[in-house]
């Protein structure tokens, strides 16, 4: 396991100590948990951004679905005549 030194603001250190005490865990454990959650969130945001860019590129190429087709499909949900999802119309 690697060791990293971090300077914390006094207020952050106080909150960290209080959380560690309440959870009966070390400050290192709390920091690892917090960083793991932050990294996971950042990775998820990056994946969403990549998907957004891919979707924008796809739309620019004309790969879009007509809104009326989407509405028709959504309105069919839960009925006996439920439709398959519409595909792009080129």
Secondary structure, DSSP 8 states (H G I E B T S, - for coil): ---------HHHHHHHHHHHHHHT--HHHHHHHHHHHHHHHHHHHHHHHHHHHHHHHHHHTT-B--HHHHHHHHHHTTSTT-------B-
